[in-house]
Amino acid sequence: MPGHFIVSLKPDPSTDTDGIEGALDKTRNWFRIKNNLWVVVTTRDADRLFSLLQRFAKPDGQLFICGLEIENRQGWMSNEFWDWLRET
């Protein structure tokens, strides 16, 4: 069953960041909130999602992945985001 995660990734300065969203394409679905912040829908757990993305953060970047309780939500976001979230 798919789960929702928040992913914050500040790439290592020497990393080619073009591949980040290509790697996220290997998940079920994702939405970029801002430059280094995504909501990801995947059947992977946090450890497997970390394994997929850690190469972009090592050695001097940052990577934080946390599960989301998506049913308990509220906010002021674009209609595009809310439409995407309802469809996931």
PDB file with one MODEL, atoms N, CA, C and O in Angstrom:
MODEL        1
ATOM      1  N   MET A   1       0.840  -1.182   0.000  1.00  0.00           N
ATOM      2  CA  MET A   1       0.000   0.000   0.000  1.00  0.00           C
ATOM      3  C   MET A   1       0.887   1.248   0.000  1.00  0.00           C
ATOM      4  O   MET A   1       1.844   1.325   0.771  1.00  0.00           O
ATOM      5  N   PRO A   2       0.581   2.212  -0.845  1.00  0.00           N
ATOM      6  CA  PRO A   2       1.421   3.404  -0.911  1.00  0.00           C
ATOM      7  C   PRO A   2       1.337   4.255   0.345  1.00  0.00           C
ATOM      8  O   PRO A   2       0.307   4.305   1.019  1.00  0.00           O
ATOM      9  N   GLY A   3       2.432   4.915   0.640  1.00  0.00           N
ATOM     10  CA  GLY A   3       2.482   5.860   1.747  1.00  0.00           C
ATOM     11  C   GLY A   3       2.967   7.212   1.254  1.00  0.00           C
ATOM     12  O   GLY A   3       3.594   7.313   0.200  1.00  0.00           O
ATOM     13  N   HIS A   4       2.672   8.245   2.022  1.00  0.00           N
ATOM     14  CA  HIS A   4       3.105   9.603   1.704  1.00  0.00           C
ATOM     15  C   HIS A   4       4.288   9.964   2.600  1.00  0.00           C
ATOM     16  O   HIS A   4       4.306   9.648   3.789  1.00  0.00           O
ATOM     17  N   PHE A   5       5.271  10.631   2.003  1.00  0.00           N
ATOM     18  CA  PHE A   5       6.460  11.076   2.724  1.00  0.00           C
ATOM     19  C   PHE A   5       6.761  12.520   2.357  1.00  0.00           C
ATOM     20  O   PHE A   5       6.472  12.966   1.247  1.00  0.00           O
ATOM     21  N   ILE A   6       7.338  13.237   3.292  1.00  0.00           N
ATOM     22  CA  ILE A   6       7.915  14.541   3.000  1.00  0.00           C
ATOM     23  C   ILE A   6       9.415  14.295   2.819  1.00  0.00           C
ATOM     24  O   ILE A   6      10.041  13.608   3.627  1.00  0.00           O
ATOM     25  N   VAL A   7       9.979  14.859   1.761  1.00  0.00           N
ATOM     26  CA  VAL A   7      11.399  14.688   1.472  1.00  0.00           C
ATOM     27  C   VAL A   7      12.022  16.074   1.338  1.00  0.00           C
ATOM     28  O   VAL A   7      11.631  16.863   0.478  1.00  0.00           O
ATOM     29  N   SER A   8      12.979  16.353   2.188  1.00  0.00           N
ATOM     30  CA  SER A   8      13.768  17.574   2.104  1.00  0.00           C
ATOM     31  C   SER A   8      15.183  17.156   1.725  1.00  0.00           C
ATOM     32  O   SER A   8      15.823  16.385   2.441  1.00  0.00           O
ATOM     33  N   LEU A   9      15.662  17.662   0.610  1.00  0.00           N
ATOM     34  CA  LEU A   9      16.971  17.262   0.118  1.00  0.00           C
ATOM     35  C   LEU A   9      17.763  18.501  -0.299  1.00  0.00           C
ATOM     36  O   LEU A   9      17.425  19.176  -1.272  1.00  0.00           O
ATOM     37  N   LYS A  10      18.806  18.779   0.447  1.00  0.00           N
ATOM     38  CA  LYS A  10      19.753  19.823   0.077  1.00  0.00           C
ATOM     39  C   LYS A  10      20.957  19.089  -0.505  1.00  0.00           C
ATOM     40  O   LYS A  10      21.719  18.468   0.236  1.00  0.00           O
ATOM     41  N   PRO A  11      21.134  19.156  -1.819  1.00  0.00           N
ATOM     42  CA  PRO A  11      22.184  18.354  -2.443  1.00  0.00           C
ATOM     43  C   PRO A  11      23.591  18.766  -2.021  1.00  0.00           C
ATOM     44  O   PRO A  11      23.834  19.914  -1.649  1.00  0.00           O
ATOM     45  N   ASP A  12      24.501  17.815  -2.085  1.00  0.00           N
ATOM     46  CA  ASP A  12      25.907  18.110  -1.948  1.00  0.00           C
ATOM     47  C   ASP A  12      26.275  19.098  -3.051  1.00  0.00           C
ATOM     48  O   ASP A  12      25.824  18.929  -4.184  1.00  0.00           O
ATOM     49  N   PRO A  13      27.081  20.127  -2.761  1.00  0.00           N
ATOM     50  CA  PRO A  13      27.415  21.132  -3.771  1.00  0.00           C
ATOM     51  C   PRO A  13      28.027  20.567  -5.054  1.00  0.00           C
ATOM     52  O   PRO A  13      27.888  21.173  -6.117  1.00  0.00           O
ATOM     53  N   SER A  14      28.696  19.428  -4.973  1.00  0.00           N
ATOM     54  CA  SER A  14      29.324  18.855  -6.155  1.00  0.00           C
ATOM     55  C   SER A  14      28.415  17.911  -6.930  1.00  0.00           C
ATOM     56  O   SER A  14      28.837  17.334  -7.933  1.00  0.00           O
ATOM     57  N   THR A  15      27.180  17.745  -6.485  1.00  0.00           N
ATOM     58  CA  THR A  15      26.260  16.779  -7.092  1.00  0.00           C
ATOM     59  C   THR A  15      25.476  17.402  -8.238  1.00  0.00           C
ATOM     60  O   THR A  15      25.050  18.554  -8.163  1.00  0.00           O
ATOM     61  N   ASP A  16      25.295  16.633  -9.285  1.00  0.00           N
ATOM     62  CA  ASP A  16      24.435  17.040 -10.397  1.00  0.00           C
ATOM     63  C   ASP A  16      22.990  16.842  -9.950  1.00  0.00           C
ATOM     64  O   ASP A  16      22.537  15.710  -9.780  1.00  0.00           O
ATOM     65  N   THR A  17      22.274  17.940  -9.760  1.00  0.00           N
ATOM     66  CA  THR A  17      20.915  17.863  -9.221  1.00  0.00           C
ATOM     67  C   THR A  17      19.872  17.510 -10.278  1.00  0.00           C
ATOM     68  O   THR A  17      18.709  17.292  -9.939  1.00  0.00           O
ATOM     69  N   ASP A  18      20.263  17.449 -11.551  1.00  0.00           N
ATOM     70  CA  ASP A  18      19.303  17.108 -12.603  1.00  0.00           C
ATOM     71  C   ASP A  18      18.705  15.720 -12.401  1.00  0.00           C
ATOM     72  O   ASP A  18      17.593  15.459 -12.859  1.00  0.00           O
ATOM     73  N   GLY A  19      19.412  14.843 -11.735  1.00  0.00           N
ATOM     74  CA  GLY A  19      18.939  13.476 -11.563  1.00  0.00           C
ATOM     75  C   GLY A  19      17.985  13.259 -10.407  1.00  0.00           C
ATOM     76  O   GLY A  19      17.419  12.173 -10.282  1.00  0.00           O
ATOM     77  N   ILE A  20      17.787  14.257  -9.557  1.00  0.00           N
ATOM     78  CA  ILE A  20      16.946  14.075  -8.368  1.00  0.00           C
ATOM     79  C   ILE A  20      15.527  13.707  -8.768  1.00  0.00           C
ATOM     80  O   ILE A  20      14.994  12.701  -8.301  1.00  0.00           O
ATOM     81  N   GLU A  21      14.915  14.501  -9.617  1.00  0.00           N
ATOM     82  CA  GLU A  21      13.525  14.211  -9.978  1.00  0.00           C
ATOM     83  C   GLU A  21      13.430  12.968 -10.858  1.00  0.00           C
ATOM     84  O   GLU A  21      12.387  12.314 -10.884  1.00  0.00           O
ATOM     85  N   GLY A  22      14.488  12.633 -11.572  1.00  0.00           N
ATOM     86  CA  GLY A  22      14.527  11.356 -12.293  1.00  0.00           C
ATOM     87  C   GLY A  22      14.494  10.187 -11.328  1.00  0.00           C
ATOM     88  O   GLY A  22      13.828   9.183 -11.579  1.00  0.00           O
ATOM     89  N   ALA A  23      15.221  10.320 -10.216  1.00  0.00           N
ATOM     90  CA  ALA A  23      15.185   9.277  -9.188  1.00  0.00           C
ATOM     91  C   ALA A  23      13.803   9.215  -8.553  1.00  0.00           C
ATOM     92  O   ALA A  23      13.289   8.127  -8.291  1.00  0.00           O
ATOM     93  N   LEU A  24      13.197  10.376  -8.303  1.00  0.00           N
ATOM     94  CA  LEU A  24      11.845  10.392  -7.728  1.00  0.00           C
ATOM     95  C   LEU A  24      10.817   9.774  -8.676  1.00  0.00           C
ATOM     96  O   LEU A  24       9.782   9.276  -8.234  1.00  0.00           O
ATOM     97  N   ASP A  25      11.102   9.806  -9.971  1.00  0.00           N
ATOM     98  CA  ASP A  25      10.198   9.167 -10.932  1.00  0.00           C
ATOM     99  C   ASP A  25      10.094   7.664 -10.703  1.00  0.00           C
ATOM    100  O   ASP A  25       9.153   7.034 -11.184  1.00  0.00           O
ATOM    101  N   LYS A  26      11.040   7.083  -9.979  1.00  0.00           N
ATOM    102  CA  LYS A  26      10.996   5.647  -9.661  1.00  0.00           C
ATOM    103  C   LYS A  26      10.003   5.351  -8.541  1.00  0.00           C
ATOM    104  O   LYS A  26       9.712   4.188  -8.258  1.00  0.00           O
ATOM    105  N   THR A  27       9.484   6.398  -7.904  1.00  0.00           N
ATOM    106  CA  THR A  27       8.434   6.218  -6.904  1.00  0.00           C
ATOM    107  C   THR A  27       7.094   6.216  -7.630  1.00  0.00           C
ATOM    108  O   THR A  27       7.048   6.347  -8.853  1.00  0.00           O
ATOM    109  N   ARG A  28       6.030   6.071  -6.899  1.00  0.00           N
ATOM    110  CA  ARG A  28       4.712   6.055  -7.527  1.00  0.00           C
ATOM    111  C   ARG A  28       4.322   7.430  -8.062  1.00  0.00           C
ATOM    112  O   ARG A  28       3.785   7.537  -9.164  1.00  0.00           O
ATOM    113  N   ASN A  29       4.595   8.498  -7.275  1.00  0.00           N
ATOM    114  CA  ASN A  29       4.207   9.848  -7.659  1.00  0.00           C
ATOM    115  C   ASN A  29       4.887  10.834  -6.722  1.00  0.00           C
ATOM    116  O   ASN A  29       5.288  10.464  -5.618  1.00  0.00           O
ATOM    117  N   TRP A  30       5.019  12.068  -7.145  1.00  0.00           N
ATOM    118  CA  TRP A  30       5.630  13.097  -6.305  1.00  0.00           C
ATOM    119  C   TRP A  30       5.154  14.462  -6.753  1.00  0.00           C
ATOM    120  O   TRP A  30       4.700  14.649  -7.882  1.00  0.00           O
ATOM    121  N   PHE A  31       5.272  15.422  -5.826  1.00  0.00           N
ATOM    122  CA  PHE A  31       4.921  16.818  -6.107  1.00  0.00           C
ATOM    123  C   PHE A  31       5.978  17.681  -5.451  1.00  0.00           C
ATOM    124  O   PHE A  31       6.242  17.548  -4.256  1.00  0.00           O
ATOM    125  N   ARG A  32       6.587  18.572  -6.231  1.00  0.00           N
ATOM    126  CA  ARG A  32       7.599  19.466  -5.663  1.00  0.00           C
ATOM    127  C   ARG A  32       6.905  20.679  -5.070  1.00  0.00           C
ATOM    128  O   ARG A  32       6.232  21.424  -5.783  1.00  0.00           O
ATOM    129  N   ILE A  33       7.066  20.879  -3.773  1.00  0.00           N
ATOM    130  CA  ILE A  33       6.490  22.010  -3.054  1.00  0.00           C
ATOM    131  C   ILE A  33       7.327  23.262  -3.308  1.00  0.00           C
ATOM    132  O   ILE A  33       6.786  24.329  -3.600  1.00  0.00           O
ATOM    133  N   LYS A  34       8.642  23.126  -3.197  1.00  0.00           N
ATOM    134  CA  LYS A  34       9.583  24.207  -3.503  1.00  0.00           C
ATOM    135  C   LYS A  34      10.916  23.577  -3.853  1.00  0.00           C
ATOM    136  O   LYS A  34      11.011  22.353  -3.938  1.00  0.00           O
ATOM    137  N   ASN A  35      11.938  24.375  -4.056  1.00  0.00           N
ATOM    138  CA  ASN A  35      13.205  23.886  -4.601  1.00  0.00           C
ATOM    139  C   ASN A  35      13.668  22.542  -4.052  1.00  0.00           C
ATOM    140  O   ASN A  35      13.923  21.624  -4.831  1.00  0.00           O
ATOM    141  N   ASN A  36      13.779  22.405  -2.767  1.00  0.00           N
ATOM    142  CA  ASN A  36      14.356  21.200  -2.167  1.00  0.00           C
ATOM    143  C   ASN A  36      13.371  20.439  -1.293  1.00  0.00           C
ATOM    144  O   ASN A  36      13.770  19.770  -0.340  1.00  0.00           O
ATOM    145  N   LEU A  37      12.066  20.541  -1.618  1.00  0.00           N
ATOM    146  CA  LEU A  37      11.041  19.928  -0.775  1.00  0.00           C
ATOM    147  C   LEU A  37       9.969  19.283  -1.642  1.00  0.00           C
ATOM    148  O   LEU A  37       9.375  19.934  -2.501  1.00  0.00           O
ATOM    149  N   TRP A  38       9.724  17.979  -1.405  1.00  0.00           N
ATOM    150  CA  TRP A  38       8.744  17.219  -2.174  1.00  0.00           C
ATOM    151  C   TRP A  38       7.816  16.453  -1.234  1.00  0.00           C
ATOM    152  O   TRP A  38       8.193  16.094  -0.119  1.00  0.00           O
ATOM    153  N   VAL A  39       6.597  16.212  -1.708  1.00  0.00           N
ATOM    154  CA  VAL A  39       5.736  15.192  -1.123  1.00  0.00           C
ATOM    155  C   VAL A  39       5.805  14.018  -2.089  1.00  0.00           C
ATOM    156  O   VAL A  39       5.587  14.180  -3.289  1.00  0.00           O
ATOM    157  N   VAL A  40       6.108  12.843  -1.564  1.00  0.00           N
ATOM    158  CA  VAL A  40       6.325  11.661  -2.383  1.00  0.00           C
ATOM    159  C   VAL A  40       5.324  10.583  -1.975  1.00  0.00           C
ATOM    160  O   VAL A  40       5.099  10.346  -0.788  1.00  0.00           O
ATOM    161  N   VAL A  41       4.730   9.939  -2.970  1.00  0.00           N
ATOM    162  CA  VAL A  41       3.861   8.791  -2.740  1.00  0.00           C
ATOM    163  C   VAL A  41       4.601   7.571  -3.275  1.00  0.00           C
ATOM    164  O   VAL A  41       5.013   7.548  -4.434  1.00  0.00           O
ATOM    165  N   THR A  42       4.767   6.564  -2.431  1.00  0.00           N
ATOM    166  CA  THR A  42       5.556   5.406  -2.833  1.00  0.00           C
ATOM    167  C   THR A  42       5.154   4.172  -2.038  1.00  0.00           C
ATOM    168  O   THR A  42       4.553   4.270  -0.968  1.00  0.00           O
ATOM    169  N   THR A  43       5.493   3.024  -2.576  1.00  0.00           N
ATOM    170  CA  THR A  43       5.321   1.777  -1.830  1.00  0.00           C
ATOM    171  C   THR A  43       6.589   1.447  -1.048  1.00  0.00           C
ATOM    172  O   THR A  43       6.618   0.478  -0.289  1.00  0.00           O
ATOM    173  N   ARG A  44       7.630   2.244  -1.229  1.00  0.00           N
ATOM    174  CA  ARG A  44       8.882   2.060  -0.490  1.00  0.00           C
ATOM    175  C   ARG A  44       8.713   2.563   0.945  1.00  0.00           C
ATOM    176  O   ARG A  44       7.872   3.420   1.216  1.00  0.00           O
ATOM    177  N   ASP A  45       9.516   2.025   1.854  1.00  0.00           N
ATOM    178  CA  ASP A  45       9.552   2.591   3.196  1.00  0.00           C
ATOM    179  C   ASP A  45      10.626   3.685   3.226  1.00  0.00           C
ATOM    180  O   ASP A  45      11.306   3.915   2.226  1.00  0.00           O
ATOM    181  N   ALA A  46      10.775   4.354   4.363  1.00  0.00           N
ATOM    182  CA  ALA A  46      11.718   5.472   4.468  1.00  0.00           C
ATOM    183  C   ALA A  46      13.152   5.020   4.184  1.00  0.00           C
ATOM    184  O   ALA A  46      13.916   5.762   3.566  1.00  0.00           O
ATOM    185  N   ASP A  47      13.527   3.824   4.621  1.00  0.00           N
ATOM    186  CA  ASP A  47      14.886   3.330   4.378  1.00  0.00           C
ATOM    187  C   ASP A  47      15.155   3.147   2.889  1.00  0.00           C
ATOM    188  O   ASP A  47      16.225   3.513   2.403  1.00  0.00           O
ATOM    189  N   ARG A  48      14.212   2.595   2.179  1.00  0.00           N
ATOM    190  CA  ARG A  48      14.400   2.380   0.737  1.00  0.00           C
ATOM    191  C   ARG A  48      14.360   3.703  -0.025  1.00  0.00           C
ATOM    192  O   ARG A  48      15.069   3.865  -1.018  1.00  0.00           O
ATOM    193  N   LEU A  49      13.551   4.633   0.421  1.00  0.00           N
ATOM    194  CA  LEU A  49      13.525   5.956  -0.196  1.00  0.00           C
ATOM    195  C   LEU A  49      14.857   6.674   0.054  1.00  0.00           C
ATOM    196  O   LEU A  49      15.383   7.350  -0.830  1.00  0.00           O
ATOM    197  N   PHE A  50      15.387   6.520   1.255  1.00  0.00           N
ATOM    198  CA  PHE A  50      16.702   7.067   1.581  1.00  0.00           C
ATOM    199  C   PHE A  50      17.771   6.483   0.661  1.00  0.00           C
ATOM    200  O   PHE A  50      18.608   7.216   0.135  1.00  0.00           O
ATOM    201  N   SER A  51      17.745   5.171   0.470  1.00  0.00           N
ATOM    202  CA  SER A  51      18.718   4.514  -0.413  1.00  0.00           C
ATOM    203  C   SER A  51      18.649   5.055  -1.836  1.00  0.00           C
ATOM    204  O   SER A  51      19.672   5.178  -2.510  1.00  0.00           O
ATOM    205  N   LEU A  52      17.453   5.375  -2.285  1.00  0.00           N
ATOM    206  CA  LEU A  52      17.259   5.911  -3.631  1.00  0.00           C
ATOM    207  C   LEU A  52      17.864   7.305  -3.782  1.00  0.00           C
ATOM    208  O   LEU A  52      18.360   7.650  -4.854  1.00  0.00           O
ATOM    209  N   LEU A  53      17.828   8.109  -2.720  1.00  0.00           N
ATOM    210  CA  LEU A  53      18.190   9.521  -2.816  1.00  0.00           C
ATOM    211  C   LEU A  53      19.514   9.914  -2.162  1.00  0.00           C
ATOM    212  O   LEU A  53      20.008  11.014  -2.409  1.00  0.00           O
ATOM    213  N   GLN A  54      20.094   9.060  -1.346  1.00  0.00           N
ATOM    214  CA  GLN A  54      21.261   9.450  -0.564  1.00  0.00           C
ATOM    215  C   GLN A  54      22.448   9.885  -1.416  1.00  0.00           C
ATOM    216  O   GLN A  54      23.254  10.701  -0.968  1.00  0.00           O
ATOM    217  N   ARG A  55      22.573   9.368  -2.617  1.00  0.00           N
ATOM    218  CA  ARG A  55      23.726   9.731  -3.460  1.00  0.00           C
ATOM    219  C   ARG A  55      23.753  11.225  -3.797  1.00  0.00           C
ATOM    220  O   ARG A  55      24.813  11.777  -4.094  1.00  0.00           O
ATOM    221  N   PHE A  56      22.583  11.878  -3.751  1.00  0.00           N
ATOM    222  CA  PHE A  56      22.529  13.308  -4.053  1.00  0.00           C
ATOM    223  C   PHE A  56      22.955  14.166  -2.870  1.00  0.00           C
ATOM    224  O   PHE A  56      23.351  15.317  -3.052  1.00  0.00           O
ATOM    225  N   ALA A  57      22.878  13.625  -1.672  1.00  0.00           N
ATOM    226  CA  ALA A  57      23.204  14.379  -0.461  1.00  0.00           C
ATOM    227  C   ALA A  57      24.631  14.138   0.031  1.00  0.00           C
ATOM    228  O   ALA A  57      25.206  15.006   0.688  1.00  0.00           O
ATOM    229  N   LYS A  58      25.203  12.992  -0.269  1.00  0.00           N
ATOM    230  CA  LYS A  58      26.538  12.658   0.240  1.00  0.00           C
ATOM    231  C   LYS A  58      27.608  13.443  -0.495  1.00  0.00           C
ATOM    232  O   LYS A  58      27.464  13.643  -1.701  1.00  0.00           O
ATOM    233  N   PRO A  59      28.657  13.894   0.141  1.00  0.00           N
ATOM    234  CA  PRO A  59      28.924  13.800   1.571  1.00  0.00           C
ATOM    235  C   PRO A  59      28.517  15.055   2.359  1.00  0.00           C
ATOM    236  O   PRO A  59      28.434  15.003   3.586  1.00  0.00           O
ATOM    237  N   ASP A  60      28.261  16.183   1.672  1.00  0.00           N
ATOM    238  CA  ASP A  60      28.073  17.437   2.412  1.00  0.00           C
ATOM    239  C   ASP A  60      26.697  18.074   2.241  1.00  0.00           C
ATOM    240  O   ASP A  60      26.537  19.266   2.504  1.00  0.00           O
ATOM    241  N   GLY A  61      25.711  17.308   1.808  1.00  0.00           N
ATOM    242  CA  GLY A  61      24.352  17.820   1.700  1.00  0.00           C
ATOM    243  C   GLY A  61      23.521  17.381   2.889  1.00  0.00           C
ATOM    244  O   GLY A  61      24.053  16.964   3.918  1.00  0.00           O
ATOM    245  N   GLN A  62      22.212  17.479   2.734  1.00  0.00           N
ATOM    246  CA  GLN A  62      21.293  17.051   3.787  1.00  0.00           C
ATOM    247  C   GLN A  62      20.119  16.316   3.160  1.00  0.00           C
ATOM    248  O   GLN A  62      19.685  16.651   2.057  1.00  0.00           O
ATOM    249  N   LEU A  63      19.609  15.320   3.861  1.00  0.00           N
ATOM    250  CA  LEU A  63      18.453  14.562   3.395  1.00  0.00           C
ATOM    251  C   LEU A  63      17.603  14.191   4.599  1.00  0.00           C
ATOM    252  O   LEU A  63      18.089  13.566   5.542  1.00  0.00           O
ATOM    253  N   PHE A  64      16.334  14.577   4.565  1.00  0.00           N
ATOM    254  CA  PHE A  64      15.391  14.247   5.624  1.00  0.00           C
ATOM    255  C   PHE A  64      14.149  13.657   4.973  1.00  0.00           C
ATOM    256  O   PHE A  64      13.585  14.244   4.050  1.00  0.00           O
ATOM    257  N   ILE A  65      13.726  12.496   5.457  1.00  0.00           N
ATOM    258  CA  ILE A  65      12.545  11.801   4.945  1.00  0.00           C
ATOM    259  C   ILE A  65      11.672  11.447   6.141  1.00  0.00           C
ATOM    260  O   ILE A  65      12.149  10.892   7.131  1.00  0.00           O
ATOM    261  N   CYS A  66      10.379  11.777   6.037  1.00  0.00           N
ATOM    262  CA  CYS A  66       9.479  11.507   7.149  1.00  0.00           C
ATOM    263  C   CYS A  66       8.107  11.152   6.602  1.00  0.00           C
ATOM    264  O   CYS A  66       7.612  11.805   5.684  1.00  0.00           O
ATOM    265  N   GLY A  67       7.494  10.120   7.162  1.00  0.00           N
ATOM    266  CA  GLY A  67       6.153   9.738   6.763  1.00  0.00           C
ATOM    267  C   GLY A  67       5.133  10.809   7.121  1.00  0.00           C
ATOM    268  O   GLY A  67       5.276  11.514   8.120  1.00  0.00           O
ATOM    269  N   LEU A  68       4.101  10.917   6.288  1.00  0.00           N
ATOM    270  CA  LEU A  68       3.037  11.895   6.511  1.00  0.00           C
ATOM    271  C   LEU A  68       1.729  11.190   6.833  1.00  0.00           C
ATOM    272  O   LEU A  68       1.369  10.204   6.190  1.00  0.00           O
ATOM    273  N   GLU A  69       1.035  11.695   7.814  1.00  0.00           N
ATOM    274  CA  GLU A  69      -0.328  11.250   8.089  1.00  0.00           C
ATOM    275  C   GLU A  69      -1.227  12.149   7.238  1.00  0.00           C
ATOM    276  O   GLU A  69      -1.700  13.187   7.702  1.00  0.00           O
ATOM    277  N   ILE A  70      -1.449  11.749   6.017  1.00  0.00           N
ATOM    278  CA  ILE A  70      -2.058  12.613   5.014  1.00  0.00           C
ATOM    279  C   ILE A  70      -3.543  12.906   5.289  1.00  0.00           C
ATOM    280  O   ILE A  70      -4.078  13.895   4.788  1.00  0.00           O
ATOM    281  N   GLU A  71      -4.201  12.062   6.070  1.00  0.00           N
ATOM    282  CA  GLU A  71      -5.611  12.291   6.364  1.00  0.00           C
ATOM    283  C   GLU A  71      -5.813  13.493   7.291  1.00  0.00           C
ATOM    284  O   GLU A  71      -6.868  14.127   7.261  1.00  0.00           O
ATOM    285  N   ASN A  72      -4.830  13.802   8.096  1.00  0.00           N
ATOM    286  CA  ASN A  72      -4.889  14.908   9.044  1.00  0.00           C
ATOM    287  C   ASN A  72      -4.124  16.078   8.433  1.00  0.00           C
ATOM    288  O   ASN A  72      -2.927  16.235   8.671  1.00  0.00           O
ATOM    289  N   ARG A  73      -4.816  16.896   7.647  1.00  0.00           N
ATOM    290  CA  ARG A  73      -4.131  17.943   6.888  1.00  0.00           C
ATOM    291  C   ARG A  73      -4.941  19.225   6.857  1.00  0.00           C
ATOM    292  O   ARG A  73      -6.160  19.218   7.027  1.00  0.00           O
ATOM    293  N   GLN A  74      -4.247  20.307   6.639  1.00  0.00           N
ATOM    294  CA  GLN A  74      -4.848  21.626   6.473  1.00  0.00           C
ATOM    295  C   GLN A  74      -3.767  22.537   5.918  1.00  0.00           C
ATOM    296  O   GLN A  74      -2.583  22.308   6.165  1.00  0.00           O
ATOM    297  N   GLY A  75      -4.145  23.548   5.185  1.00  0.00           N
ATOM    298  CA  GLY A  75      -3.132  24.468   4.692  1.00  0.00           C
ATOM    299  C   GLY A  75      -3.636  25.362   3.586  1.00  0.00           C
ATOM    300  O   GLY A  75      -4.793  25.294   3.171  1.00  0.00           O
ATOM    301  N   TRP A  76      -2.727  26.205   3.121  1.00  0.00           N
ATOM    302  CA  TRP A  76      -2.997  27.152   2.052  1.00  0.00           C
ATOM    303  C   TRP A  76      -1.986  26.855   0.953  1.00  0.00           C
ATOM    304  O   TRP A  76      -0.844  27.311   0.996  1.00  0.00           O
ATOM    305  N   MET A  77      -2.429  26.085  -0.028  1.00  0.00           N
ATOM    306  CA  MET A  77      -1.551  25.649  -1.118  1.00  0.00           C
ATOM    307  C   MET A  77      -2.255  25.919  -2.441  1.00  0.00           C
ATOM    308  O   MET A  77      -3.428  26.292  -2.471  1.00  0.00           O
ATOM    309  N   SER A  78      -1.528  25.727  -3.526  1.00  0.00           N
ATOM    310  CA  SER A  78      -2.114  25.925  -4.856  1.00  0.00           C
ATOM    311  C   SER A  78      -3.193  24.878  -5.127  1.00  0.00           C
ATOM    312  O   SER A  78      -3.164  23.782  -4.568  1.00  0.00           O
ATOM    313  N   ASN A  79      -4.137  25.227  -5.985  1.00  0.00           N
ATOM    314  CA  ASN A  79      -5.161  24.259  -6.397  1.00  0.00           C
ATOM    315  C   ASN A  79      -4.523  23.050  -7.050  1.00  0.00           C
ATOM    316  O   ASN A  79      -5.008  21.929  -6.901  1.00  0.00           O
ATOM    317  N   GLU A  80      -3.422  23.277  -7.780  1.00  0.00           N
ATOM    318  CA  GLU A  80      -2.713  22.167  -8.420  1.00  0.00           C
ATOM    319  C   GLU A  80      -2.258  21.139  -7.383  1.00  0.00           C
ATOM    320  O   GLU A  80      -2.384  19.934  -7.602  1.00  0.00           O
ATOM    321  N   PHE A  81      -1.731  21.614  -6.261  1.00  0.00           N
ATOM    322  CA  PHE A  81      -1.293  20.700  -5.207  1.00  0.00           C
ATOM    323  C   PHE A  81      -2.469  19.936  -4.610  1.00  0.00           C
ATOM    324  O   PHE A  81      -2.401  18.715  -4.475  1.00  0.00           O
ATOM    325  N   TRP A  82      -3.551  20.637  -4.249  1.00  0.00           N
ATOM    326  CA  TRP A  82      -4.699  19.978  -3.634  1.00  0.00           C
ATOM    327  C   TRP A  82      -5.311  18.960  -4.593  1.00  0.00           C
ATOM    328  O   TRP A  82      -5.717  17.882  -4.160  1.00  0.00           O
ATOM    329  N   ASP A  83      -5.384  19.278  -5.880  1.00  0.00           N
ATOM    330  CA  ASP A  83      -5.893  18.323  -6.866  1.00  0.00           C
ATOM    331  C   ASP A  83      -5.000  17.088  -6.918  1.00  0.00           C
ATOM    332  O   ASP A  83      -5.489  15.958  -6.933  1.00  0.00           O
ATOM    333  N   TRP A  84      -3.693  17.312  -6.947  1.00  0.00           N
ATOM    334  CA  TRP A  84      -2.747  16.195  -6.970  1.00  0.00           C
ATOM    335  C   TRP A  84      -2.914  15.322  -5.720  1.00  0.00           C
ATOM    336  O   TRP A  84      -2.944  14.095  -5.816  1.00  0.00           O
ATOM    337  N   LEU A  85      -3.019  15.950  -4.567  1.00  0.00           N
ATOM    338  CA  LEU A  85      -3.122  15.213  -3.311  1.00  0.00           C
ATOM    339  C   LEU A  85      -4.392  14.373  -3.268  1.00  0.00           C
ATOM    340  O   LEU A  85      -4.367  13.231  -2.809  1.00  0.00           O
ATOM    341  N   ARG A  86      -5.495  14.929  -3.740  1.00  0.00           N
ATOM    342  CA  ARG A  86      -6.749  14.156  -3.763  1.00  0.00           C
ATOM    343  C   ARG A  86      -6.662  12.938  -4.669  1.00  0.00           C
ATOM    344  O   ARG A  86      -7.317  11.927  -4.419  1.00  0.00           O
ATOM    345  N   GLU A  87      -5.861  13.031  -5.711  1.00  0.00           N
ATOM    346  CA  GLU A  87      -5.747  11.934  -6.682  1.00  0.00           C
ATOM    347  C   GLU A  87      -4.784  10.843  -6.239  1.00  0.00           C
ATOM    348  O   GLU A  87      -4.781   9.759  -6.822  1.00  0.00           O
ATOM    349  N   THR A  88      -3.946  11.108  -5.196  1.00  0.00           N
ATOM    350  CA  THR A  88      -2.949  10.118  -4.785  1.00  0.00           C
ATOM    351  C   THR A  88      -3.498   9.171  -3.743  1.00  0.00           C
ATOM    352  O   THR A  88      -2.788   8.275  -3.288  1.00  0.00           O
TER     353      THR A  88
ENDMDL
END
